[in-house]
C-alpha cells in the first residue's frame, strides 16, 4: 500500500466513484471500471469523502462520450449508426407530433357534431348526416357532413353565418366561389352547368368548422368539415422529438456495436441479419414520417386541417402503389425485428474478461 492510500479511502468515496461510473457503457465498466476506481482512490486526498465537482463532471462527460463512441476502422458500424440515427429521428418526430396532438381540442361526439351540422343547414334540405369521422395520411381526425339540397330548398349562407355567430363561433368573411358541374338532361345527355357557391369558416374552443354550399337551379349540396385547429406546440415538439430520436438511435447503435464486439460469431451474424432487416423494413415508414415533417412545416398556419407526422400510419393510400396498410404494417414489423435484435444481442452475458466487474 502506497503512502497516498494511507489512511485507507473512505468506503463512501469508493461507492460514489462506482455510481459515477454508471455513465460509462456496461462493457467498458467491466473491462476498465476496477482500474479507474483504484486510480481515483489512490489520487484522493486523505479524508476525502466525496468526489470533487471537476472530477464528477469529467467522469460523467467521459462516460457519455464513451457511450456515443464507435470503433475506428469499422465502416459497417458507422453505417448502422447513421441508419439508426435517421430512423430514430423519424420515429421521434412522429412521437412528438402525436404528443402535440394530445394537446389539441377534442372533437365532439357524433351527437354534438350532428347538432353543429344541423345548425349550419338550418332545416334546409334532407337530414344532415355525418359521412365520416377519421383522419388522413397527412392530417389528424376530421368529421365530414353533407346535406343534399333540392330545387325548392332555399338555404341561405348568410343566415347560417349568423346562426353560428349567435352560438358563439368566430366566423370568417363570406367567399363566393363558382364552378361547373356535369348534369344529365331529359335526353340522357351530359351538360355542363354553372354552379355558384358560398364558403366560410368558423372557429370556437379550438375547433374549426369549414362550410361550403353549392347551388344550381336543380339541386345543391352543403358540405361541412370539422377539425381540431392545432396550437403552437406542434412544430417545437416535432423538432424536439426528432432530435431526441436521433440521439437514441445513435446510442442504440453504439451500444449494440460495443455489445457485439466481444460476442461469439454466430450471435454477431444473427444480429447483423436482424439489424439489416429492421433497417430495410423501417426505412419505408421513416420516409413517410420525413415526408410528413416537410408537409407539417409547409402547411403550418394554412387553411385546412392540421398536418401531422404520425398520421402517416393512418390506413389508406400513401404511396403511388401498394396497399393502404403498407406503412403501418412495415412499422409494426420493423419494431418487432428491432425487439428481436435486442433480445439476441442482450439476451446472454458476453464472454467474461480478465477484469472483475465493478458493482455498486
C-alpha positions in Angstrom: 0.0 0.0 0.0 1.4 3.4 -1.0 1.6 6.4 1.2 -1.2 8.1 -0.8 -3.5 5.2 0.3 -2.9 5.7 4.0 -5.2 6.1 5.8 -7.5 3.9 3.7 -10.0 5.6 1.4 -13.5 6.2 2.9 -15.9 3.5 1.6 -18.4 6.2 0.8 -16.0 7.7 -1.6 -15.5 4.4 -3.4 -19.3 3.9 -3.7 -19.6 7.5 -5.1 -17.0 6.7 -7.7 -18.7 3.5 -8.7 -22.0 5.4 -9.0 -20.4 7.9 -11.3 -19.0 5.1 -13.5 -22.6 4.2 -14.4 -22.3 7.0 -17.0 -20.0 4.6 -18.9 -21.3 1.7 -21.1 -21.6 -1.6 -19.2 -18.9 -3.3 -21.3 -16.5 -0.5 -20.7 -17.1 -0.7 -16.9 -16.5 -4.5 -16.9 -13.1 -4.1 -18.7 -11.8 -0.9 -17.1 -14.0 0.0 -14.1 -11.9 -1.5 -11.4 -8.8 0.1 -12.7 -10.4 3.5 -12.9 -11.8 3.3 -9.4 -8.4 2.2 -8.0 -6.6 5.0 -9.7 -9.2 7.6 -8.4 -8.9 6.3 -4.9 -5.1 6.5 -5.0 -5.3 10.1 -6.1 -7.9 11.1 -3.5 -6.9 13.4 -0.7 -6.6 12.0 2.8 -10.0 12.1 4.5 -11.9 12.9 1.2 -15.5 11.6 1.4 -16.9 12.6 -2.0 -15.7 13.3 -5.5 -14.8 16.9 -6.4 -17.0 18.8 -8.7 -14.4 18.9 -11.5 -13.8 15.1 -11.5 -17.6 14.4 -11.2 -18.3 16.3 -14.4 -15.2 14.8 -16.0 -16.4 11.2 -15.3 -19.9 12.0 -16.4 -18.8 13.7 -19.6 -16.2 10.9 -20.4 -18.8 8.3 -19.8 -21.3 10.0 -22.1 -18.7 10.4 -24.8 -17.8 6.7 -24.5 -21.5 5.7 -25.0 -21.5 7.7 -28.3 -18.2 6.3 -29.4 -17.9 3.9 -32.3 -14.9 1.7 -33.0 -12.4 3.1 -35.6 -12.0 1.3 -38.9 -15.5 -0.3 -38.8 -17.4 1.2 -41.7 -20.4 -1.1 -41.2 -20.7 0.1 -37.6 -20.8 3.7 -38.8 -23.4 2.8 -41.5 -25.5 1.2 -38.9 -25.3 4.2 -36.6 -26.2 6.6 -39.4 -29.2 4.5 -40.3 -30.3 4.2 -36.7 -29.9 8.0 -36.3 -32.1 8.7 -39.3 -34.8 6.1 -38.4 -34.8 7.2 -34.8 -35.2 10.8 -35.8 -38.2 10.0 -37.9 -39.9 8.0 -35.2 -39.1 10.7 -32.6 -40.7 13.3 -34.9 -43.8 11.2 -35.2 -43.8 10.7 -31.4 -43.5 14.5 -30.9 -46.4 15.1 -33.4 -48.5 12.5 -31.5 -47.8 14.2 -28.2 -48.7 17.6 -29.6 -52.0 16.3 -31.0 -52.9 15.2 -27.4 -52.9 18.9 -26.5 -55.4 19.8 -29.3 -59.1 20.3 -28.6 -61.0 17.1 -28.7 -63.5 16.6 -31.5 -67.1 16.4 -30.3 -69.1 13.2 -30.2 -71.4 12.2 -33.1 -74.5 13.8 -31.4 -72.8 17.2 -30.8 -71.3 17.2 -34.3 -74.7 16.4 -35.7 -76.1 19.4 -33.9 -73.4 21.6 -35.5 -74.2 20.4 -39.0 -78.0 20.9 -38.3 -77.2 24.5 -37.2 -75.4 25.1 -40.5 -78.2 23.6 -42.5 -80.9 25.4 -40.7 -83.5 22.8 -41.6 -82.9 23.1 -45.4 -82.7 20.0 -47.5 -82.6 16.5 -46.3 -81.5 15.4 -42.8 -77.9 16.5 -42.1 -75.7 13.5 -41.7 -72.1 12.7 -40.8 -70.3 10.8 -43.6 -67.0 10.1 -41.9 -65.1 10.5 -38.7 -61.4 9.9 -39.2 -58.1 11.3 -40.4 -56.0 11.0 -43.5 -52.3 10.1 -44.1 -51.3 13.7 -43.7 -53.6 15.3 -41.1 -55.4 14.4 -38.0 -59.1 13.4 -37.4 -61.8 15.3 -39.1 -65.6 15.0 -39.2 -67.4 15.4 -42.5 -71.0 16.1 -43.1 -73.3 16.7 -46.2 -76.8 18.0 -46.7 -78.4 17.4 -50.1 -80.5 20.4 -51.3 -83.4 20.1 -53.7 -84.5 22.7 -56.2 -87.1 24.2 -53.9 -84.7 24.4 -50.9 -83.7 27.9 -50.0 -80.5 27.6 -47.9 -79.1 31.0 -47.1 -75.3 31.0 -46.3 -75.5 34.4 -44.6 -78.2 33.1 -42.2 -76.1 30.1 -41.5 -73.2 32.5 -40.6 -75.5 34.4 -38.2 -76.7 31.3 -36.5 -73.1 30.2 -35.9 -72.2 33.7 -34.6 -75.2 33.6 -32.2 -73.9 30.2 -31.0 -70.5 31.7 -30.0 -68.4 30.9 -33.2 -66.0 33.4 -34.7 -66.9 33.4 -38.4 -64.8 34.5 -41.3 -66.0 36.7 -44.2 -68.0 35.0 -46.9 -66.4 33.8 -50.1 -68.3 33.1 -53.3 -66.5 30.5 -55.5 -68.1 29.4 -58.7 -67.6 26.4 -61.0 -69.4 24.0 -63.2 -71.0 20.6 -62.8 -71.9 17.8 -65.2 -75.7 17.0 -65.2 -77.9 14.7 -67.3 -80.7 16.3 -69.2 -84.0 14.6 -70.0 -82.5 13.0 -73.1 -79.7 11.4 -71.1 -77.1 13.9 -72.5 -74.4 15.3 -70.2 -74.5 19.1 -70.0 -72.1 21.4 -68.1 -74.0 23.7 -65.8 -72.7 26.6 -63.8 -72.9 26.3 -60.0 -72.4 29.1 -57.5 -71.0 28.6 -54.1 -70.8 30.2 -50.7 -67.9 29.3 -48.3 -66.7 30.4 -44.9 -65.0 29.0 -41.8 -66.0 29.3 -38.1 -63.8 28.8 -35.0 -64.6 28.1 -31.4 -63.0 26.3 -28.5 -60.0 25.1 -30.6 -62.2 23.7 -33.3 -62.5 24.8 -36.9 -65.7 24.3 -39.0 -65.4 24.7 -42.8 -68.6 25.3 -44.6 -69.2 25.0 -48.4 -72.5 25.4 -50.1 -73.1 24.8 -53.8 -76.4 25.7 -55.6 -77.7 25.1 -59.1 -81.2 25.5 -60.5 -81.8 21.8 -60.0 -80.0 20.9 -56.7 -77.3 21.7 -54.4 -75.1 20.5 -51.5 -74.0 21.8 -48.2 -70.6 20.3 -47.1 -69.1 20.8 -43.7 -65.7 19.7 -42.3 -64.8 19.9 -38.6 -61.3 19.5 -37.2 -59.1 20.5 -34.3 -57.3 23.8 -35.0 -54.0 22.8 -33.6 -51.7 25.0 -31.5 -48.1 26.3 -31.2 -46.8 23.1 -29.6 -46.8 21.1 -32.8 -43.6 22.2 -34.6 -41.4 22.5 -31.5 -42.5 19.0 -30.4 -41.8 17.6 -33.8 -38.3 19.1 -33.7 -37.5 18.1 -30.1 -38.9 14.6 -30.8 -36.8 14.3 -33.9 -33.6 15.4 -32.2 -34.3 13.0 -29.2 -34.9 10.2 -31.6 -31.6 10.8 -33.4 -29.8 10.7 -30.1 -31.5 7.5 -29.0 -30.9 5.9 -32.4 -27.2 6.6 -32.3 -26.9 5.5 -28.7 -28.7 2.2 -29.6 -26.4 1.5 -32.5 -23.2 2.4 -30.4 -24.4 0.1 -27.5 -25.2 -2.7 -30.0 -21.7 -2.5 -31.6 -20.0 -2.4 -28.3 -22.0 -5.3 -27.0 -21.3 -7.5 -30.0 -17.6 -6.8 -30.2 -16.9 -9.5 -27.6 -19.7 -11.9 -28.7 -19.4 -15.2 -30.5 -19.5 -15.1 -34.3 -22.9 -16.9 -34.5 -24.6 -14.2 -32.5 -22.9 -11.5 -34.4 -24.2 -12.9 -37.7 -27.8 -13.3 -36.3 -27.7 -9.7 -35.0 -26.4 -8.4 -38.3 -29.2 -10.1 -40.3 -31.9 -8.8 -37.8 -30.4 -5.3 -37.9 -30.3 -5.2 -41.7 -33.9 -6.5 -41.9 -35.1 -4.0 -39.3 -33.4 -1.1 -41.1 -34.8 -2.0 -44.5 -38.3 -2.5 -43.2 -38.3 0.7 -41.1 -37.0 2.7 -44.0 -40.5 2.8 -45.6 -42.3 4.3 -42.6 -39.3 6.5 -41.9 -39.6 8.0 -45.4 -43.3 8.6 -44.8 -42.6 10.3 -41.5 -40.0 12.6 -43.0 -42.4 13.4 -45.9 -45.0 14.4 -43.3 -42.4 16.5 -41.4 -41.9 18.6 -44.6 -45.7 18.9 -45.1 -46.2 19.9 -41.4 -43.8 22.8 -41.8 -45.0 23.8 -45.2 -48.7 23.8 -44.3 -48.5 25.2 -40.8 -50.9 28.1 -40.4 -52.6 27.5 -43.7 -56.3 27.0 -44.1 -57.5 23.4 -43.7 -56.9 20.6 -41.3 -53.7 20.5 -39.2 -50.9 18.4 -40.9 -49.2 16.0 -38.5 -46.3 13.5 -38.8 -47.7 10.4 -37.1 -50.8 10.5 -39.4 -48.7 8.6 -41.9 -49.7 5.4 -40.0 -53.4 6.0 -40.7 -54.7 3.3 -43.0 -55.1 4.5 -46.6 -53.1 5.1 -49.8 -49.9 6.9 -49.1 -47.5 5.6 -51.8 -48.2 5.5 -55.6 -48.6 1.8 -55.3 -49.1 -0.8 -52.6 -52.0 -1.5 -50.1 -53.2 1.2 -47.7 -51.9 -0.7 -44.7 -48.3 -0.8 -46.0 -46.8 1.9 -43.9 -48.4 0.8 -40.6 -47.7 -2.9 -41.3 -44.0 -2.2 -42.0 -43.7 0.0 -39.0 -45.0 -2.8 -36.8 -42.8 -5.4 -38.5 -39.8 -3.2 -38.1 -40.5 -2.7 -34.3 -40.7 -6.5 -33.9 -37.5 -7.0 -35.7 -35.8 -4.4 -33.6 -37.1 -6.1 -30.4 -35.7 -9.4 -31.7 -32.4 -7.7 -32.3 -32.3 -6.5 -28.7 -33.2 -10.0 -27.4 -30.5 -11.6 -29.4 -27.8 -9.0 -28.6 -28.6 -8.6 -24.9 -30.1 -12.0 -24.1 -27.0 -13.6 -22.8 -24.0 -12.1 -21.0 -20.9 -11.5 -23.1 -17.8 -13.6 -22.5 -16.1 -12.8 -19.3 -12.9 -10.7 -19.4 -9.9 -10.8 -17.1 -11.1 -7.7 -15.2 -13.6 -8.2 -12.4 -16.9 -6.2 -12.8 -17.4 -3.2 -10.7 -20.6 -3.3 -8.7 -22.2 -0.6 -6.8 
